[in-house]
Amino acid sequence: TFLLGPPNKWRRTVFSLDGFEDVFERSVLGVVSQPDLLVGGVSKTPVATEVTERVDLALASLENDNTTLGSLVLLGDSVLHSRVNAEETRQVANLCSLRPLKNSQKVRITPVYSEGQWKSLVVLALRWHTLCLLVTIDTALMSVLPKMTQFEQMWEYMLSQTPIPTSVVSFSMSEVLGLDLIAFVLHDRVRCKTIAPPLRDDPSRVLHTATLVWFMRAAQEAFYQSKLSTVQLTKAHYKFFAVCDDNYQVFILGGKAVPSDRLEVEASRIVSFFKVLL
């Protein structure tokens, strides 16, 4: 929908994914290797409150006309700060992750459909970050480039004066879980943000990932169809626990020998540890 518009406007006789094959394949097949895609969240870069306030003011300076509808700054595949709602943030971040600017490409404009209207997404490569601007669909690229270029100059000055992260902060699984615990995914349902550290690099990594995805699908079905708030499952050599409330979803995978009550305790600890970073 974000790229093709509302489904009720699609003409099935001429419907084609030409030009979108890479986005479609990576968004569908990527779920197998990226369990966080199942919950529909985006990665969030931890930023101090005072830095967030300065970045927000800088982005607000881009929105002082009737053509600019919102803005956000990305750091790699992670969101540094956004001035659009959670769903639109997710859509923009995922599109930029699936189809990033490459090599010497500096800027790109793409028509997108969001919040009931067509818009243009303008993406500008900064030195370490990516600036994304949503403008009205009839806005010409050349009319918005001057203020984005001016923002780039201001951003370079801010980087010299403010501790804005220039590299993605990542957590190894071993920093968070013991060796008998394999993986977890934490999703903030309110802000649509997700923490999913990469699994440990060992020969069973692919199997662990596929198993986590299988369990997560089963848990989500139980959450949304059976209205359960917790799910415990055991299969082969694995034990799985998931919990869902109004604010968070936590999915955690361990070895079969791990006590079930420990998985529940670890899920609560993960929320307490990471919620300040989301």
C-alpha positions as CSV (number, residue, x, y, z in Angstrom):
1,T,0.0,0.0,0.0
2,F,2.8,2.4,0.8
3,L,4.2,2.1,-2.7
4,L,1.2,1.0,-4.7
5,G,-1.7,2.9,-3.2
6,P,-5.0,1.6,-1.7
7,P,-5.8,-2.0,-2.8
8,N,-9.4,-1.0,-3.8
9,K,-7.8,1.2,-6.5
10,W,-5.7,-1.6,-8.0
11,R,-6.7,-2.8,-11.5
12,R,-6.2,-6.6,-11.4
13,T,-6.0,-6.8,-15.2
14,V,-2.9,-4.7,-15.3
15,F,-1.5,-5.2,-11.8
16,S,2.2,-5.8,-11.9
17,L,5.1,-5.8,-9.4
18,D,7.6,-4.7,-12.1
19,G,10.2,-2.5,-10.4
20,F,9.2,-3.7,-7.0
21,E,10.4,-7.3,-7.1
22,D,13.4,-6.6,-4.8
23,V,11.3,-4.8,-2.2
24,F,8.6,-7.5,-2.3
25,E,11.0,-10.4,-2.1
26,R,13.1,-8.9,0.7
27,S,10.1,-7.9,2.7
28,V,8.5,-11.3,2.5
29,L,11.6,-13.6,2.6
30,G,13.4,-11.3,5.1
31,V,11.0,-12.5,7.8
32,V,12.8,-15.8,7.8
33,S,16.1,-14.1,8.7
34,Q,14.8,-11.1,10.6
35,P,12.2,-12.1,13.2
36,D,11.7,-8.5,14.2
37,L,9.8,-8.0,10.9
38,L,7.1,-10.2,12.2
39,V,6.1,-7.7,14.8
40,G,6.2,-4.7,12.4
41,G,8.5,-2.6,14.5
42,V,11.6,-0.5,13.6
43,S,15.0,-0.3,15.3
44,K,15.5,2.8,17.4
45,T,18.9,4.4,18.1
46,P,19.2,5.2,21.9
47,V,19.6,9.0,22.2
48,A,19.8,11.3,25.2
49,T,16.8,13.5,25.9
50,E,18.6,16.8,25.4
51,V,20.0,15.5,22.0
52,T,16.5,14.4,21.0
53,E,15.2,17.9,21.7
54,R,17.9,19.5,19.5
55,V,17.3,17.1,16.7
56,D,13.6,17.7,16.9
57,L,14.0,21.4,16.7
58,A,16.3,21.0,13.7
59,L,13.8,18.9,11.8
60,A,11.0,21.3,12.8
61,S,12.8,24.0,10.8
62,L,12.1,22.0,7.7
63,E,8.4,21.9,8.3
64,N,7.7,25.7,8.2
65,D,5.7,25.6,4.9
66,N,2.5,24.1,3.6
67,T,4.2,21.5,1.4
68,T,6.2,19.6,4.1
69,L,4.2,16.9,5.9
70,G,6.8,15.4,8.2
71,S,10.5,14.4,8.6
72,L,12.8,11.9,10.2
73,V,16.5,11.0,10.4
74,L,17.8,7.5,10.1
75,L,21.1,6.0,11.2
76,G,21.7,3.0,9.0
77,D,18.5,0.9,9.4
78,S,17.7,2.5,12.7
79,V,15.6,5.5,13.5
80,L,17.4,8.4,15.2
81,H,14.4,10.6,15.5
82,S,11.0,11.0,13.8
83,R,8.4,13.7,13.6
84,V,5.8,11.5,12.0
85,N,3.5,8.8,13.6
86,A,4.7,5.3,14.4
87,E,3.2,3.6,11.4
88,E,4.5,6.1,8.9
89,T,7.9,5.9,10.6
90,R,7.9,2.2,10.2
91,Q,7.0,2.4,6.5
92,V,9.7,5.0,5.7
93,A,12.4,3.2,7.6
94,N,11.5,-0.2,6.1
95,L,11.5,1.2,2.5
96,C,14.9,2.9,3.1
97,S,16.3,-0.4,4.5
98,L,14.9,-2.4,1.6
99,R,16.1,0.1,-1.0
100,P,18.9,2.3,0.4
101,L,20.8,5.0,-1.5
102,K,23.8,3.4,-3.1
103,N,27.3,4.4,-4.0
104,S,27.3,8.0,-5.2
105,Q,23.5,8.4,-5.1
106,K,22.8,11.5,-3.0
107,V,19.1,12.1,-3.3
108,R,15.9,10.2,-4.4
109,I,12.2,11.1,-4.6
110,T,9.6,8.4,-4.4
111,P,5.7,8.6,-4.6
112,V,4.2,6.9,-1.5
113,Y,0.7,6.5,-0.2
114,S,0.1,7.1,3.5
115,E,-2.7,8.3,5.8
116,G,-5.2,8.3,2.9
117,Q,-3.2,10.4,0.4
118,W,-0.3,10.3,-2.0
119,K,2.8,12.0,-0.9
120,S,6.4,12.3,-2.1
121,L,9.2,10.8,0.0
122,V,12.5,12.7,-0.5
123,V,15.6,10.9,0.8
124,L,18.9,12.7,1.2
125,A,22.2,11.0,2.2
126,L,24.1,12.9,4.9
127,R,27.6,12.0,6.0
128,W,26.5,9.3,8.5
129,H,22.8,9.7,8.5
130,T,19.8,9.8,6.1
131,L,17.3,12.7,6.0
132,C,13.8,11.7,5.0
133,L,11.2,14.3,4.1
134,L,7.5,13.7,3.3
135,V,6.1,16.5,1.1
136,T,2.9,17.0,-0.9
137,I,2.7,14.9,-4.1
138,D,2.9,18.0,-6.3
139,T,6.1,19.3,-4.7
140,A,9.0,19.4,-7.2
141,L,12.3,18.0,-6.0
142,M,14.2,21.2,-7.0
143,S,11.9,23.2,-4.8
144,V,12.7,21.2,-1.7
145,L,16.4,20.6,-2.2
146,P,17.7,24.0,-1.1
147,K,16.3,23.7,2.4
148,M,17.5,20.1,2.7
149,T,21.0,21.3,1.6
150,Q,20.8,24.0,4.2
151,F,19.8,21.4,6.8
152,E,22.8,19.3,5.8
153,Q,25.1,22.3,6.6
154,M,23.4,22.9,9.9
155,W,23.5,19.2,10.7
156,E,27.3,19.1,10.2
157,Y,27.7,21.9,12.7
158,M,25.3,20.1,15.2
159,L,27.5,17.0,14.9
160,S,30.5,19.0,16.1
161,Q,28.6,20.5,19.0
162,T,26.2,17.8,20.1
163,P,26.8,14.1,20.9
164,I,24.5,12.8,18.1
165,P,25.2,9.1,17.5
166,T,27.0,8.4,14.3
167,S,27.1,4.6,14.6
168,V,24.4,2.1,15.5
169,V,24.4,0.9,19.1
170,S,24.0,-2.9,19.0
171,F,23.8,-5.4,21.8
172,S,25.2,-8.9,21.5
173,M,23.0,-11.8,22.8
174,S,25.6,-12.7,25.4
175,E,25.3,-9.2,27.0
176,V,21.7,-9.8,27.7
177,L,21.1,-13.6,28.0
178,G,22.9,-16.6,29.4
179,L,24.3,-19.2,27.1
180,D,21.3,-21.5,27.7
181,L,19.0,-18.8,26.4
182,I,19.1,-18.4,22.6
183,A,17.2,-15.3,21.4
184,F,14.6,-12.7,22.2
185,V,12.6,-10.0,20.5
186,L,11.2,-7.0,22.4
187,H,8.6,-4.8,20.7
188,D,7.2,-1.5,22.0
189,R,3.6,-1.6,20.7
190,V,2.9,2.0,21.4
191,R,5.9,3.5,19.6
192,C,6.3,0.7,17.0
193,K,9.9,0.2,17.9
194,T,11.8,-3.1,18.3
195,I,15.0,-4.5,19.8
196,A,16.1,-7.9,18.4
197,P,19.9,-8.5,18.9
198,P,21.5,-10.8,16.3
199,L,21.7,-14.4,17.3
200,R,25.1,-15.8,18.4
201,D,27.3,-16.8,15.5
202,D,27.4,-20.6,15.7
203,P,26.5,-23.6,13.4
204,S,22.9,-23.7,14.7
205,R,22.1,-20.0,14.0
206,V,20.0,-20.6,10.9
207,L,18.0,-23.3,12.7
208,H,17.6,-21.2,15.8
209,T,16.3,-18.3,13.7
210,A,13.8,-20.4,11.8
211,T,12.6,-21.9,15.1
212,L,12.1,-18.5,16.7
213,V,10.1,-17.4,13.7
214,W,7.9,-20.5,13.9
215,F,7.2,-19.9,17.6
216,M,6.6,-16.2,17.1
217,R,4.0,-16.9,14.4
218,A,2.2,-19.4,16.8
219,A,2.3,-16.9,19.7
220,Q,0.9,-14.0,17.5
221,E,-1.9,-16.3,16.4
222,A,-2.7,-17.0,20.1
223,F,-2.5,-13.3,21.0
224,Y,-4.8,-12.1,18.3
225,Q,-7.2,-15.0,17.8
226,S,-7.4,-16.6,21.2
227,K,-6.9,-13.4,23.1
228,L,-4.2,-14.9,25.3
229,S,-1.7,-12.6,27.1
230,T,1.0,-15.3,27.6
231,V,2.1,-18.3,25.6
232,Q,4.5,-21.1,26.5
233,L,5.5,-23.7,23.9
234,T,7.9,-26.6,23.8
235,K,9.2,-28.3,20.6
236,A,12.1,-30.6,20.0
237,H,15.1,-29.1,21.8
238,Y,13.5,-25.7,22.4
239,K,11.3,-23.9,25.0
240,F,9.6,-20.7,24.2
241,F,7.8,-18.0,26.2
242,A,5.9,-14.9,25.0
243,V,4.0,-12.2,26.7
244,C,1.8,-9.4,25.3
245,D,0.2,-6.4,27.1
246,D,-0.9,-3.0,26.1
247,N,2.6,-1.6,25.9
248,Y,5.1,-4.5,25.0
249,Q,5.5,-7.8,23.4
250,V,8.4,-10.1,24.4
251,F,9.4,-13.3,22.7
252,I,12.2,-15.4,24.3
253,L,13.6,-18.7,23.1
254,G,15.7,-21.1,25.3
255,G,16.9,-24.6,25.4
256,K,14.5,-27.3,26.5
257,A,16.3,-27.7,29.9
258,V,15.6,-24.0,30.8
259,P,12.8,-23.8,33.5
260,S,9.6,-22.2,32.3
261,D,9.5,-19.8,35.2
262,R,13.0,-18.6,34.4
263,L,11.9,-17.6,30.8
264,E,9.1,-15.6,32.4
265,V,11.5,-13.8,34.7
266,E,13.9,-13.1,31.9
267,A,11.1,-11.6,29.8
268,S,10.3,-9.1,32.6
269,R,14.0,-8.3,33.1
270,I,14.4,-7.6,29.3
271,V,11.5,-5.1,29.4
272,S,13.0,-3.3,32.5
273,F,16.4,-3.2,30.9
274,F,15.5,-2.0,27.5
275,K,12.4,0.2,27.8
276,V,14.5,3.3,28.5
277,L,16.2,2.7,25.1
278,L,13.1,2.4,23.0
